Amino acid sequence: MIYHKINKLTALVLLLAVFTFAFSGENFKVEDFTLPDYTGKSHSLSDYKDSQAIVLMFIATQCPVSNAYNTRMVEIYKDYQGKGVAFLAVNSNKQESIEEIAKHSRENEFKFPVLKDDKNVIADKFEAQVTPEIFVLNSDFQLLYHGRIDDSQREDNVKSQDLRKALDEILDSKKVSNSETKAFGCTIKRVK
Amino acid sequence: MFLTKKYLWVVSVLFLFLARCGETENETSGSENKEPDADYVYKVELLGQDDLQKLINQRRDRILLINVWATWCIPCREEFPDLVQLAENYKDRQVDIVAISADYPDEIETKIIPFLKSQQVNFPVYVQNFENQEDFINFLSREWSGALPASFIYNATGEQKLFLLGKQSYQEFADALQNEIEN
């Protein structure tokens, strides 16, 4: 029998996730939460309830893969925020400070809020493991898409714009055709 | 004079051999830096799905530890001294260690081999060459998001027994391998 020792931390993540997600119809539903951005301003999921979709992006300041997507995240934000899509970036890495997040955000001209997930509470609730990792929710906080931004760290090699495709389908009131994707990335560094 | 030189050479070889045996028995963490072995020719091959399946199937009664890493991944790089030490310490205990890089094939000469040389890596290293990286991730585990590093332990008949997510210590790897050896 195959068993998986993922480690104590991930076991805790899975346990928390069991209590957080409630299976509702075809989609998982997440509870509302509140986190501060790097300026100290609080953001709740419920602040964005009127949006067509809410894009949560788990990112990092030090991860080369996440950083390879900085420009692409800015472009996707520009293309979709006017269409009623809300964007929230979340930094759950224990070693990346508020000051570092603020500097990184300004340097990369992020116009979306970057929230600090102290003690990776929200990463645990979402079972987020990697950066970058995307969760797209509807206004009822049901999960519509989970996974990567696209299929290659090298922008020139991208064949499948998975996040854009999912958002286009959501805006067209269609079911997301590929709602779960994967890509290599950096492990989120959690508190012990 | 010739005989004296020959005698010294034999003693030197014997000394080096005993020193290596001593290292084998020393199961401490391999965190010390080593000098690159300039003479060793590192070869890193591409690994497609059939190749990986073959690697897993051909166990010959040996346990397999697959470590998936990348040169851009700092925790992965930090694991390597311990993996080198494990490969040395467990080679006579029916354990094979193989690393599969998530770097791009065109980075073998520029990034992967220089890193392997710096670590004096003593086990086979490949670069994954599946049609797409998602297939590779799912092939190893549907429960794996693709976060690096990740390690997988297969038993001597090629059955996956353990998935280790994130950076592991020497002791965590050793405990996992020992557990599989005793089973």
Interface residues (C-beta under 8 A of the other chain):
Chain A: I2 Y3 H4 K5 I6 N7 L9 T10 Q62 P64 V65 Q129 V130 E133 R148 D151 R154 T181 K182 A183 F184 G185 C186 T187 I188
Chain B: A70 W72 C73 I74 P75 A102 Y104 N132 Q133 E134 I137 N138 S141 E143 W144 S145 G146 A147 L148 P149 E159 Q160 K161 L162 F163 L164 L165 G166 K167 E172 A176
